[in-house]
Amino acid sequence: MGTSNKIFNICKLFRSLSVSSTSKIIPIDPSAMFARPISTSSPRRDLMEFFDDKKNWGEHEVKCGRSWKVEEMRLKSNTDLHKLWYVLLKERNMLLTMEQEAAEQIKLFPNPERLDKVEESMENLETVVRERNKAYHELETGETGERPGKLETNPLGLKSYRKLREYFLPKHMNKHWLENAKTLENYTEVNQFLLKYREKIYLAKRRERVRNFNHVIGLLNRFPNMDMEALKEKYPDVDIEKAKRSRKYGGHFAPK
């Protein structure tokens, strides 16, 4: 409201002035009087913002740096993080455009890991911002400020974490939800699915334990003087003494 009143007063002042026919007044955009630059990169103001530099067109390899680390972003101020977010957003939009253009022309998109690095940097930036927001809310209100959530069992019997949100109707008034909420709860197919799903998880864990056990035996055979504490830290689920009592321990790798 303050800015609108200022602009109105300026326009009213110009209309009230008596100007002769020989004098000239240069029109002034009132909005320009209150504008300030907010761009963090050189603006091009055209569609070329969505394309890579022309010197990289047709190249098979484009040099790029690594992604931003969380430790580096923790040293930045909120203003710098705000600017960095828009720089990363513009870079991601550009890379997505170039990737789509390469796919349409059936050409190889150079260095596709650039997109992964940008997305990783954006995820790290969101992590730092969330940390600061949580710290601020805990200091001011004693709560994290995060949207609450809880573990729920879906119709297939699997547990998943879901963030809570507001609905127009509560559960006891939502007839559609009440009709479909317990559709698959007592089905025999759901119990069979859970049985096979748990069996699959158990077999995968058992294969991993056997694979780690045999790998540890191979390491002991090739490097008998290795640090056992480091080995236990690397493979905490493997019994080192049991591995040494195994028939596979020794063999032609054992020192004479």
NULUMVO-699349 format. One line per field, with one value per atom (N, C-alpha, C, CB): x, y, z; residue in three letters. Coordinates in steps of 0.001 Angstrom, whole numbers, plus 500000, padded with zeros to 6 digits. Glycine has a CB too. Layout:
N
xx <- c(X;...)
yy <- c(Y;...)
zz <- c(Z;...)
res <- c(ALA;...)
***
This chain:
256
xx <- c(500825;500000;500863;499064;501987;502854;503427;503961;503861;504425;503371;505021;502147;501070;500751;499811;500746;500487;501575;500361;502837;503941;503816;505282;503502;503369;502209;503147;501094;499925;500255;498732;500990;501362;502291;502014;503225;504149;503396;505222;502471;501684;500804;500818;500230;499383;500196;498702;501445;502311;502641;503593;502911;503214;502008;503673;500810;499621;499321;498436;499670;499376;500336;499404;501486;502472;502001;503859;502150;501834;503081;501321;503027;504180;503916;504483;504890;504751;504911;505773;504548;504608;506021;503866;506989;508379;509142;509091;508661;509378;509076;509007;509969;509834;510042;510848;509262;509384;509655;508091;510705;511038;510207;512554;509393;508553;509399;507582;508987;509700;508778;510190;509295;508535;508581;509094;507449;507487;508009;506114;507742;508212;509726;507623;510376;511839;512483;512343;511742;512307;512480;511425;511744;511803;512385;510416;512860;513395;514828;513311;515243;516622;517012;516802;518269;518674;518695;520055;518134;518125;518748;516697;519170;519738;521143;519738;521501;522833;523725;522736;523228;524026;523680;523773;524493;524263;522984;525458;521953;520685;520782;519580;520213;520157;518773;520543;517741;516388;515873;516336;516222;515669;515672;516472;515281;515195;516557;514415;517625;518960;519331;520004;518552;518780;518566;517860;517760;517455;518416;516044;519440;520388;521796;520293;522638;524026;524789;524692;525997;526842;527103;528187;527119;527249;528572;527116;529599;530887;530847;531977;529817;529672;528769;529132;528156;527275;528094;526462;527668;528354;529561;528772;529900;531052;530669;531580;531622;531399;531686;532262;532373;532701;532716;534066;532033;531961;532514;530490;533511;534127;533173;535457;533131;532264;532905;530834;532525;533052;532199;533165;532516;531767;530557;532654;529750;528555;528922;527503;528011;528207;527983;527265;528869;528753;527944;530140;527395;526607;527483;525946;528726;529625;529928;530919;530034;530301;529097;530702;527902;526701;526376;525526;526825;526577;527322;526985;528369;529137;528520;530552;527520;526901;525778;526365;525532;524410;523111;524626;521990;520694;520538;519557;521084;521013;521803;521537;523003;523811;523149;525209;522535;521838;520637;521382;519966;518830;519293;518118;520396;520937;521423;522084;522098;522627;521507;523487;520369;519251;518778;518087;518660;518194;519245;517800;520511;521560;521478;522953;521308;521173;519890;521203;518814;517554;517674;516440;518333;518556;519449;519188;520456;521349;520603;522556;519739;518977;518010;518211;517338;516438;517195;515708;518393;519201;519624;520426;520046;520488;519335;521141;518163;517000;516610;515816;516733;516433;517420;516446;518713;519725;519592;521123;519205;519008;517838;518770;516741;515601;515938;514403;516704;517098;517996;517818;518917;519779;518978;520875;517961;517138;516320;516215;515801;515020;515885;514328;517131;518036;518818;519005;518497;519153;520668;518767;521075;522493;522822;522875;524104;524566;524634;525950;523991;524044;525371;522829;526231;527564;527495;528472;528248;528363;527003;529194;526221;524904;525010;524097;526197;526338;526229;527663;526278;526094;524733;526253;523726;522382;522309;521352;522985;523010;523710;523712;524777;525503;524667;526816;523928;523075;521953;522483;521326;520249;520784;519543;521977;522580;522857;523880;523320;523567;522276;524249;521199;519918;519391;518896;519584;519178;519985;519347;521288;522119;521710;523596;521342;520907;519599;520727;518681;517431;517700;516455;518677;519022;519515;520085;520366;520894;519783;522012;518913;517803;516867;517023;516606;515741;516385;515433;517693;518385;518227;519870;518381;518265;516837;518735;515878;514479;514127;513542;514593;514324;514967;514825;516212;516897;516176;518351;515682;514973;513660;514708;512892;511603;511795;510807;512811;513053;513458;514138;514189;514602;513437;515713;512536;511445;510227;511046;509880;508640;508852;507754;510050;510291;509889;509571;509442;509063;509920;507553;509940;510792;510205;511018;508892;508265;508037;509086;508502;508302;506874;509314;506396;505059;505063;504577;504189;504223;503823;503296;504217;503889;503836;504905;503457;503355;503449;502034;503753;503809;502404;504726;502070;500756;500909;499882;499933;499897;498982;499409;499528;498735;497877;499651;497001;496136;496895;495214;498172;498957;499662;499970;499471;500080;501469;500121;501985;503325;503242;504013;504231;504275;505065;504902;504543;505188;504960;504652;505920;505835;505105;507253;504085;503282;503179;501872;503428;503280;501806;504100;501405;500010;499696;499699;498459;497992;496517;498236;496042;494656;493747;494503;492544;491533;490273;491219;489469;488218;487216;487617;487251;486326;487102;485388;486686;487326;486965;486904;487683;487502;486086;488512;485541;484230;483102;483944;483390;482377;482634;482321;483778;484130;483629;485676;482489;481908;482770;480513;483377;484213;485416;484692;486025;487182;486756;487882;485611;485140;484810;483922;484350;484015;485242;483154;486346;487528;488711;487942;488577;489726;490146;489402;489195;489506;489161;488754;489410;489040;489892;489169;491223;492139;492699;493277;492050;492643;492668;491878;491599;491483;491532;490190;492038;492106;493212;492328;492942;493955;495145;493359;494903;495989;496990;495431;496498;497400;498315;496604;497786;498624;499652;497757;499256;500218;501312;499498;500906;501901;502895;501213;502408;503305;504245;502507;503749;504591;505734;503757;505426;506458;507388;505819;506838;507661;508681;506779;508259;509189;510208;508430;509777;510724;511782;509986;511379;512329;513354;511589;512893;513808;514769;513024;514257;515105;516182;514254;515804;516781;517828;516078;517423;518384;519391;517659;518928;519842;520766;519057;520247;521088;522166;520234;521815;522827;523891;522173;523473;524457;525391;523751;524874;525733;526723;524889;526255;527158;528213;526371;527806;528760;529820;528029;529420;530385;531293;529657;530733;531537;532630;530646;532281;533274;534287;532584;533828;534759;535777;533999;535318;536241;537269;535460;536846;537787;538827;537039;538393;539345;540336;538615;539873;540783;541788;539994;541315;542227;543267;541445;542891;543855;544906;543135;544483;545431;546247;544696;545639;546329;546236;545721;547059;546952;547343;547814;548107;548574;547748;550038;546569;545753;545196;544615;544729;544191;542810;544113;542684;541427;540355;541638;540755;539771;539123;540430;539951;539396;538488;540527;538855;538027;536677;538757;536685;535427;534558;535702;535193;534426;533822;535310;534541;534036;532919;535166;533039;532031;531590;532593;530710;530303;529431;529566;528801;527914;528654;526829;529984;530775;531557;531739;531473;532238;533644;531529;534640;536002;536566;536908;536326;536845;536211;536595;534950;534291;534842;532775;535170;535757;537131;535870;537889;539208;539096;540017;538000;537818;537218;536932;536859;536240;537250;535635;536764;537641;538206;536894;537528;538028;539207;536921;539387;540499;541802;540286;542836;544116;544303;544204;544210;544331;545698;543308;545795;547099;547541;547057;546631;547033;547756;545812;547612;548183;549691;547710;550354;551822;552404;552333;553531;554177;555141;554902)
yy <- c(498803;500000;501252;500003;501263;502422;502747;502208;501720;501939;502474;500637;501967;502439;503901;501583;504311;505717;506626;505895;506177;506982;507163;506340;506079;506160;507090;504746;506988;507841;509301;507431;509623;511005;511563;511106;510732;511191;511524;510121;510636;510876;512113;509650;512299;513475;514751;513369;514691;515869;516254;515620;515298;515583;516177;514313;515709;516241;517667;515356;518003;519338;520406;519312;520011;520993;521618;520333;522909;523605;523617;525065;523001;522863;523641;521371;524409;525150;524219;526286;524688;523874;523591;524542;524435;524232;523316;525549;523097;522259;520792;522636;519950;518515;517825;517990;516827;516018;514587;516109;514020;512627;511730;512350;510861;509990;509046;509182;508881;508024;506900;508829;505692;504544;504531;503211;504712;504755;503475;505038;502339;501079;500972;499910;501716;501645;502340;502258;503241;503967;503063;505155;501960;501063;499706;500883;499540;498247;498093;498104;496886;496587;495254;496552;495084;493826;492676;493974;491532;490340;489151;490002;489325;488209;487926;488502;486662;486261;485864;485120;485925;485606;486604;484137;486633;487592;487238;487625;488091;487757;487858;488668;486888;486918;487317;485559;487079;487516;486919;489026;485694;485007;483512;485335;482735;481286;480619;480667;481318;480715;480392;481642;480879;480490;478998;481274;478370;476952;476082;476691;476655;475891;476116;476284;475136;475202;476216;473814;476530;477446;476855;477721;477718;477241;476526;478406;476853;476192;474730;476925;474344;472948;472143;472890;472785;472064;471123;473049;469891;468907;468266;469535;468679;468095;466746;469053;465818;464506;464500;463469;465508;465590;467048;464915;467325;468674;468622;469231;469443;469437;470039;470206;469422;469899;469549;469283;470296;470046;469068;471334;468939;468032;468746;467491;467998;468562;469272;467451;470127;470817;469855;472028;469915;469073;469776;468694;468959;469514;470370;468390;469927;470679;472059;469910;472162;473461;474386;473276;473823;474652;475129;473888;474400;474844;476138;473757;476442;477662;478870;477460;478639;479711;480356;479180;481628;482325;481953;483849;482333;482045;482763;482438;483962;484702;483995;486132;483520;482808;481498;482533;480811;479566;479848;478829;480962;481338;481603;482586;482307;482571;481285;483587;480452;479203;478279;478493;478297;477444;477808;477565;479094;479496;479254;480958;479346;478987;477506;479326;476658;475226;474913;474455;475644;475417;475751;476247;476852;477222;476194;478625;475705;474703;473400;474448;473005;471774;471909;471406;473036;473249;473208;474583;473799;473788;472371;474672;471602;470238;469360;469637;469545;468771;469122;469011;470390;470789;470178;472309;470220;469655;468141;470028;467495;466052;465678;465517;466438;466174;466459;467008;467501;467829;466741;469190;466217;465134;463874;464838;463597;462417;462557;462180;463757;463949;463838;465302;464272;464188;462871;465351;461958;460641;460825;459744;461656;461902;461617;463353;461474;461179;462471;460474;462465;463622;463591;463624;464588;464530;464699;465601;463865;463935;464004;465138;462931;462959;463017;461736;462759;462845;464278;462253;465249;466640;466842;467588;466213;466329;465693;465677;464561;463914;464795;462548;465471;466339;467540;466809;468096;469237;468810;469849;467668;467200;466842;465986;466277;465988;467269;465188;468302;469583;470190;470551;470076;470614;469848;470574;468543;467754;468147;466255;468361;468786;470166;468791;471044;472386;472304;473297;471475;471305;470717;470404;469835;469265;470338;468181;471238;472306;473265;473071;473618;474525;473879;474918;472576;471888;471848;470465;471646;471657;473006;471332;474079;475408;475701;476476;475289;475501;474722;475089;473474;472679;473298;471253;473779;474402;475670;474725;476452;477685;477378;478526;476426;476097;475461;475147;474634;474030;475090;472949;476093;477159;478061;477981;478328;479264;478583;479941;477409;476764;475433;476554;474879;473576;472412;473481;472680;471639;471771;471730;470700;470699;471526;469282;471689;472398;471543;473564;470290;469388;468851;468228;468506;467929;466550;467853;466279;464982;463840;465005;462649;461452;460239;461233;459114;457888;456684;457856;455524;454275;453717;453251;453347;452788;451506;453795;450647;449393;449575;448209;449369;449544;448299;449823;448310;447141;445857;447432;445937;444735;444204;445012;444860;444394;444919;442943;445798;446351;447669;446543;447905;449133;450196;448880;451403;452514;453779;452675;454705;455975;456995;456496;457616;458581;459867;458012;460988;462281;462665;463362;463166;463532;464839;463652;464962;466187;466383;466143;467570;467899;467452;469406;467040;466625;467459;465110;467523;468267;467567;468455;466232;465453;464556;464618;464428;463448;462026;463691;461069;459688;459174;458805;459513;458963;459545;459212;460614;461199;460893;462700;460288;459990;458586;460104;458503;457203;456420;457380;457106;456409;455752;457392;456454;455883;454709;456955;454815;453734;452485;454181;452640;451484;450760;451914;451497;450904;450750;451737;451173;451151;449727;451916;448830;447477;446442;447164;446805;445916;444654;446642;444806;443671;443213;444032;443601;443323;441836;444061;441119;439718;438762;439509;439199;438330;437294;439151;436070;435012;435343;433662;436021;436369;437319;436998;438187;439105;438341;440167;437367;436565;435747;435640;435210;434474;435401;433776;436587;437556;437910;438829;438164;438503;437353;438889;436117;434959;434864;433674;435015;434936;436148;434812;437294;438503;438402;439741;437909;437742;436656;437413;435603;434552;435098;433372;435963;436563;437426;437402;438212;439044;438182;439978;437094;436205;435550;435128;435078;434429;435422;433780;436653;437663;437971;438944;438073;438328;437138;438647;435914;434742;434649;433469;434951;434939;435999;435166;437133;438184;437751;439489;437081;436606;435566;436022;434633;433612;434244;432553;435212;435882;436636;436845;437335;438049;437077;438960;435959;434962;434404;433819;434024;433491;434560;432926;435804;436874;437110;438166;437045;437223;436090;437277;434866;433742;433966;432410;434472;434766;435845;435183;436854;437897;437356;439047;436487;435896;435008;435090;434307;433455;434272;432539;435384;436180;437123;436975;437614;438569;438078;440004;437123;436560;437540;435332;438586;439532;440817;439863;440788;441994;442357;441809;443594;444096;443481;445656;442686;442017;442988;440938;444037;445014;445745;446024;446079;446733;445779;447239;444486;443498;443325;442152;443312;443196;444429;442983;445593;446823;446854;448047;446283;446268;445253;445965;444092;443023;442640;441772;443428;443120;441882;444290;441439;440281;438959;440405;438988;437777;437441;437959;436180;435690;435325;434451;436125;435925;434597;437084;434259;433005;431804;432938;431888;430802;430679;431027;431818;431785;431115;433210;431326;430693;429189;431332;428726;427294;426586;427071;427353;426759;425938;427849;424916;424087;424859;422876;425968;426773;427650;427635;427840;428671;427905;429133;428540;427889;427675;426546;426439;426158;426478;426922;426725;426987;428416;426706;429249;430612;430695;431526;429677;429720;429741;428528;430557;430593;429302;431771;428896;427669;427936;427010)
zz <- c(500000;500000;500000;501205;500715;500752;499395;501730;498652;497315;496356;496763;496429;495554;495825;495742;497089;497418;496886;498923;496983;496454;494959;496787;494244;492788;492428;492173;493146;492870;493103;493746;494161;494445;493390;495804;492912;491868;490584;491588;490174;488964;489125;488634;490297;490552;490478;491925;490958;490906;489480;491680;488629;487228;486510;486515;486808;486162;486600;486454;487829;488353;487853;489853;487329;486853;485550;486659;485425;484172;483307;484436;482145;481280;480001;480979;479562;478314;477132;478239;475972;474766;474321;473660;474741;474316;475240;474226;476458;477411;477153;478852;477545;477356;478706;476292;478925;480145;479722;481040;480241;479945;480834;480145;480251;481091;481929;480225;483151;484101;484520;485341;484459;484937;486460;484349;487142;488612;489236;489152;488589;489167;489165;488414;488214;488148;489326;486853;489980;491111;492325;491467;492366;493520;493151;494118;491922;491487;491950;489956;492150;492515;491888;494064;491509;490852;491838;490202;491433;492280;491561;492711;490310;489560;490043;488052;490120;490551;489387;491526;488177;486993;485898;486513;484875;483799;483060;482826;483090;482444;480931;482950;480251;478793;478291;478225;479127;478826;477519;478759;477218;476066;476351;474773;475353;475544;475638;474416;475373;475471;476904;474872;477879;479268;479461;480199;478588;478707;477911;478256;477302;476499;477023;475010;476765;477198;476353;477110;476796;476027;474639;476771;473632;472248;472006;471279;472766;472567;472997;473335;473785;474206;473285;475609;472306;471394;470517;470524;470437;469612;470263;468357;471481;472168;472773;473267;472795;473389;474889;472695;475374;476794;477216;477095;478313;478867;480284;478849;480554;481867;482891;481846;484049;485129;486461;485023;487471;488804;489578;489567;490851;491713;492279;492848;492989;493610;494921;493870;495376;496641;497799;496754;498789;499961;501052;500482;501947;503052;503949;503870;504191;505062;504498;505272;503174;502554;502641;501098;502487;502528;503934;501967;504946;506316;506630;507304;505866;506072;505367;505590;504526;503764;504574;502423;504282;504900;504197;504860;504792;504167;502839;505099;502736;501471;500379;501653;500729;499742;499323;500300;500268;499920;499020;501195;499261;498415;496980;498987;496832;495496;494841;495572;495630;495083;494615;496126;495304;494895;493492;495894;493205;491881;490808;491890;491161;490205;489857;490771;490870;490620;489862;491933;490159;489457;487972;490091;487661;486262;485572;486167;486277;485688;485430;486607;486347;486141;484970;487411;484853;483729;482403;483880;482381;481172;480802;481351;481789;481516;481062;482748;481657;481221;479791;482160;479439;478063;477087;477932;477415;476527;476433;477010;477532;477500;476590;478915;476675;475808;474351;476240;474100;472726;472144;472681;472948;472472;472194;473491;473014;472791;471510;473986;471228;470005;468757;470032;468846;467701;467659;467729;468579;468665;468732;467444;469670;469897;471351;469522;471628;472985;473787;472964;474932;475830;476589;476826;476406;477034;478540;476449;479230;480688;481382;481082;481296;481970;483488;481580;484038;485490;485988;485922;485099;485524;486168;484336;485605;486176;487562;485247;487742;489059;490092;488971;489673;490606;491010;489986;490063;490380;491335;489084;491060;491934;493318;491312;493377;494688;495454;494521;494754;495410;495930;494450;495159;495610;496815;494478;496842;498002;499240;497714;499070;500198;500696;499800;499766;500167;500962;498921;500507;501258;502638;500483;502748;504046;505014;503881;504515;505364;505779;504636;504847;505174;506181;503903;506030;506986;508366;506503;508424;509711;510403;509522;509647;510250;510686;509270;509883;510272;511539;509130;511621;512807;514043;512612;513891;515024;515471;514659;514504;514854;515563;513600;515040;515651;517032;514737;517199;518507;519528;518407;519073;519980;520352;519354;519403;519649;520274;518352;519784;520211;520916;519031;520854;521454;520573;522740;519351;518397;517146;518041;516356;515161;514031;514683;513989;512891;511667;512523;511682;510556;510559;510603;509398;509313;509948;507847;510888;511581;510656;512801;511037;510270;511173;509151;510626;511407;510477;512215;511083;510338;510178;511042;508973;508688;507897;507922;508023;507276;506068;508177;504884;503674;503430;502455;502440;502193;501891;501051;501465;501206;502444;500139;503580;504808;505065;504803;504222;504384;505130;503017;505985;506759;505990;508152;506004;505324;506133;503878;506013;506740;505875;507131;506433;505692;506497;505380;505815;506466;506518;505731;507659;507867;507151;509366;506713;506072;506376;504545;506124;506415;505270;506664;505637;504671;504872;504811;503819;503907;504820;502518;504803;505612;506559;504723;507804;508699;508279;510171;508833;508411;508686;509107;509825;510176;509331;511637;508563;507686;506210;507894;505913;504526;504183;504299;503506;503187;502206;502617;501252;500262;500938;499167;501888;502586;503459;503443;504114;504974;504175;505761;502943;502115;501587;500962;501336;500708;501655;499538;502916;503825;504169;505105;504384;504833;503764;506126;502521;501425;501410;500097;501600;501467;502806;500542;503904;505218;505535;506302;505280;505682;504486;506451;503350;502192;502352;500928;501883;501955;501075;501544;499938;499036;499697;497766;500578;501271;502216;502045;502931;503830;503062;504674;501918;501098;500559;499934;500167;499683;500775;499174;502003;503099;503428;504331;503355;503632;502625;503611;501351;500326;500361;498952;500694;500767;501894;500966;503057;504177;503889;505457;503191;502807;501857;502153;500944;500015;500752;498969;501717;502497;503306;503429;503898;504696;503838;505379;502660;501785;501297;500592;501024;500585;501683;500162;502936;504046;504284;505318;504139;504342;503261;504351;502012;500952;501205;499580;501729;502033;503148;502423;504171;505259;504764;506390;503925;503387;502494;502603;501694;500805;501596;499868;502656;503491;504238;504485;504689;505405;504504;505925;503284;502351;501945;501108;501829;501475;502582;501182;503834;504964;504995;506304;504712;504670;503581;504429;502421;501360;501756;500115;502478;502941;503955;503554;504852;505835;505167;506868;504113;503417;502677;502440;502061;501284;502157;500227;503235;504105;505544;503967;505939;507295;508393;507404;508066;509077;509084;508842;508531;508459;509827;507460;509968;511228;511457;511222;512531;512811;513289;513840;513985;514445;513264;515396;512279;511087;510315;510173;510309;509620;510318;509544;511640;512381;512184;513870;512104;511878;510485;512085;509520;508142;507965;507166;508621;508520;509924;507753;510555;511939;512053;512527;510960;511029;510839;509988;510682;510449;511713;509236;512121;513268;512778;513945;513155;512665;513162;513106;514437;514987;514301;516497;513994;513273;511860;513231;511255;509914;509940;509340;510996;511095;511328;512221;511963;512186;510968;513396;509959;508774;507980;507886;507262;506430;505259;505924;504873;503764;504162;503217;505477;505926;505800;507377;505292;505061;503567;505826;503128;501703;501175;500933;499865;499259;499505;497764;500108;500422;501775;500424;502610;503957;503893;504787;504728;504725;505263;505549;504688;505126;506261;503971)
res <- c(MET;MET;MET;MET;GLY;GLY;GLY;GLY;THR;THR;THR;THR;SER;SER;SER;SER;ASN;ASN;ASN;ASN;LYS;LYS;LYS;LYS;ILE;ILE;ILE;ILE;PHE;PHE;PHE;PHE;ASN;ASN;ASN;ASN;ILE;ILE;ILE;ILE;CYS;CYS;CYS;CYS;LYS;LYS;LYS;LYS;LEU;LEU;LEU;LEU;PHE;PHE;PHE;PHE;ARG;ARG;ARG;ARG;SER;SER;SER;SER;LEU;LEU;LEU;LEU;SER;SER;SER;SER;VAL;VAL;VAL;VAL;SER;SER;SER;SER;SER;SER;SER;SER;THR;THR;THR;THR;SER;SER;SER;SER;LYS;LYS;LYS;LYS;ILE;ILE;ILE;ILE;ILE;ILE;ILE;ILE;PRO;PRO;PRO;PRO;ILE;ILE;ILE;ILE;ASP;ASP;ASP;ASP;PRO;PRO;PRO;PRO;SER;SER;SER;SER;ALA;ALA;ALA;ALA;MET;MET;MET;MET;PHE;PHE;PHE;PHE;ALA;ALA;ALA;ALA;ARG;ARG;ARG;ARG;PRO;PRO;PRO;PRO;ILE;ILE;ILE;ILE;SER;SER;SER;SER;THR;THR;THR;THR;SER;SER;SER;SER;SER;SER;SER;SER;PRO;PRO;PRO;PRO;ARG;ARG;ARG;ARG;ARG;ARG;ARG;ARG;ASP;ASP;ASP;ASP;LEU;LEU;LEU;LEU;MET;MET;MET;MET;GLU;GLU;GLU;GLU;PHE;PHE;PHE;PHE;PHE;PHE;PHE;PHE;ASP;ASP;ASP;ASP;ASP;ASP;ASP;ASP;LYS;LYS;LYS;LYS;LYS;LYS;LYS;LYS;ASN;ASN;ASN;ASN;TRP;TRP;TRP;TRP;GLY;GLY;GLY;GLY;GLU;GLU;GLU;GLU;HIS;HIS;HIS;HIS;GLU;GLU;GLU;GLU;VAL;VAL;VAL;VAL;LYS;LYS;LYS;LYS;CYS;CYS;CYS;CYS;GLY;GLY;GLY;GLY;ARG;ARG;ARG;ARG;SER;SER;SER;SER;TRP;TRP;TRP;TRP;LYS;LYS;LYS;LYS;VAL;VAL;VAL;VAL;GLU;GLU;GLU;GLU;GLU;GLU;GLU;GLU;MET;MET;MET;MET;ARG;ARG;ARG;ARG;LEU;LEU;LEU;LEU;LYS;LYS;LYS;LYS;SER;SER;SER;SER;ASN;ASN;ASN;ASN;THR;THR;THR;THR;ASP;ASP;ASP;ASP;LEU;LEU;LEU;LEU;HIS;HIS;HIS;HIS;LYS;LYS;LYS;LYS;LEU;LEU;LEU;LEU;TRP;TRP;TRP;TRP;TYR;TYR;TYR;TYR;VAL;VAL;VAL;VAL;LEU;LEU;LEU;LEU;LEU;LEU;LEU;LEU;LYS;LYS;LYS;LYS;GLU;GLU;GLU;GLU;ARG;ARG;ARG;ARG;ASN;ASN;ASN;ASN;MET;MET;MET;MET;LEU;LEU;LEU;LEU;LEU;LEU;LEU;LEU;THR;THR;THR;THR;MET;MET;MET;MET;GLU;GLU;GLU;GLU;GLN;GLN;GLN;GLN;GLU;GLU;GLU;GLU;ALA;ALA;ALA;ALA;ALA;ALA;ALA;ALA;GLU;GLU;GLU;GLU;GLN;GLN;GLN;GLN;ILE;ILE;ILE;ILE;LYS;LYS;LYS;LYS;LEU;LEU;LEU;LEU;PHE;PHE;PHE;PHE;PRO;PRO;PRO;PRO;ASN;ASN;ASN;ASN;PRO;PRO;PRO;PRO;GLU;GLU;GLU;GLU;ARG;ARG;ARG;ARG;LEU;LEU;LEU;LEU;ASP;ASP;ASP;ASP;LYS;LYS;LYS;LYS;VAL;VAL;VAL;VAL;GLU;GLU;GLU;GLU;GLU;GLU;GLU;GLU;SER;SER;SER;SER;MET;MET;MET;MET;GLU;GLU;GLU;GLU;ASN;ASN;ASN;ASN;LEU;LEU;LEU;LEU;GLU;GLU;GLU;GLU;THR;THR;THR;THR;VAL;VAL;VAL;VAL;VAL;VAL;VAL;VAL;ARG;ARG;ARG;ARG;GLU;GLU;GLU;GLU;ARG;ARG;ARG;ARG;ASN;ASN;ASN;ASN;LYS;LYS;LYS;LYS;ALA;ALA;ALA;ALA;TYR;TYR;TYR;TYR;HIS;HIS;HIS;HIS;GLU;GLU;GLU;GLU;LEU;LEU;LEU;LEU;GLU;GLU;GLU;GLU;THR;THR;THR;THR;GLY;GLY;GLY;GLY;GLU;GLU;GLU;GLU;THR;THR;THR;THR;GLY;GLY;GLY;GLY;GLU;GLU;GLU;GLU;ARG;ARG;ARG;ARG;PRO;PRO;PRO;PRO;GLY;GLY;GLY;GLY;LYS;LYS;LYS;LYS;LEU;LEU;LEU;LEU;GLU;GLU;GLU;GLU;THR;THR;THR;THR;ASN;ASN;ASN;ASN;PRO;PRO;PRO;PRO;LEU;LEU;LEU;LEU;GLY;GLY;GLY;GLY;LEU;LEU;LEU;LEU;LYS;LYS;LYS;LYS;SER;SER;SER;SER;TYR;TYR;TYR;TYR;ARG;ARG;ARG;ARG;LYS;LYS;LYS;LYS;LEU;LEU;LEU;LEU;ARG;ARG;ARG;ARG;GLU;GLU;GLU;GLU;TYR;TYR;TYR;TYR;PHE;PHE;PHE;PHE;LEU;LEU;LEU;LEU;PRO;PRO;PRO;PRO;LYS;LYS;LYS;LYS;HIS;HIS;HIS;HIS;MET;MET;MET;MET;ASN;ASN;ASN;ASN;LYS;LYS;LYS;LYS;HIS;HIS;HIS;HIS;TRP;TRP;TRP;TRP;LEU;LEU;LEU;LEU;GLU;GLU;GLU;GLU;ASN;ASN;ASN;ASN;ALA;ALA;ALA;ALA;LYS;LYS;LYS;LYS;THR;THR;THR;THR;LEU;LEU;LEU;LEU;GLU;GLU;GLU;GLU;ASN;ASN;ASN;ASN;TYR;TYR;TYR;TYR;THR;THR;THR;THR;GLU;GLU;GLU;GLU;VAL;VAL;VAL;VAL;ASN;ASN;ASN;ASN;GLN;GLN;GLN;GLN;PHE;PHE;PHE;PHE;LEU;LEU;LEU;LEU;LEU;LEU;LEU;LEU;LYS;LYS;LYS;LYS;TYR;TYR;TYR;TYR;ARG;ARG;ARG;ARG;GLU;GLU;GLU;GLU;LYS;LYS;LYS;LYS;ILE;ILE;ILE;ILE;TYR;TYR;TYR;TYR;LEU;LEU;LEU;LEU;ALA;ALA;ALA;ALA;LYS;LYS;LYS;LYS;ARG;ARG;ARG;ARG;ARG;ARG;ARG;ARG;GLU;GLU;GLU;GLU;ARG;ARG;ARG;ARG;VAL;VAL;VAL;VAL;ARG;ARG;ARG;ARG;ASN;ASN;ASN;ASN;PHE;PHE;PHE;PHE;ASN;ASN;ASN;ASN;HIS;HIS;HIS;HIS;VAL;VAL;VAL;VAL;ILE;ILE;ILE;ILE;GLY;GLY;GLY;GLY;LEU;LEU;LEU;LEU;LEU;LEU;LEU;LEU;ASN;ASN;ASN;ASN;ARG;ARG;ARG;ARG;PHE;PHE;PHE;PHE;PRO;PRO;PRO;PRO;ASN;ASN;ASN;ASN;MET;MET;MET;MET;ASP;ASP;ASP;ASP;MET;MET;MET;MET;GLU;GLU;GLU;GLU;ALA;ALA;ALA;ALA;LEU;LEU;LEU;LEU;LYS;LYS;LYS;LYS;GLU;GLU;GLU;GLU;LYS;LYS;LYS;LYS;TYR;TYR;TYR;TYR;PRO;PRO;PRO;PRO;ASP;ASP;ASP;ASP;VAL;VAL;VAL;VAL;ASP;ASP;ASP;ASP;ILE;ILE;ILE;ILE;GLU;GLU;GLU;GLU;LYS;LYS;LYS;LYS;ALA;ALA;ALA;ALA;LYS;LYS;LYS;LYS;ARG;ARG;ARG;ARG;SER;SER;SER;SER;ARG;ARG;ARG;ARG;LYS;LYS;LYS;LYS;TYR;TYR;TYR;TYR;GLY;GLY;GLY;GLY;GLY;GLY;GLY;GLY;HIS;HIS;HIS;HIS;PHE;PHE;PHE;PHE;ALA;ALA;ALA;ALA;PRO;PRO;PRO;PRO;LYS;LYS;LYS;LYS)
***
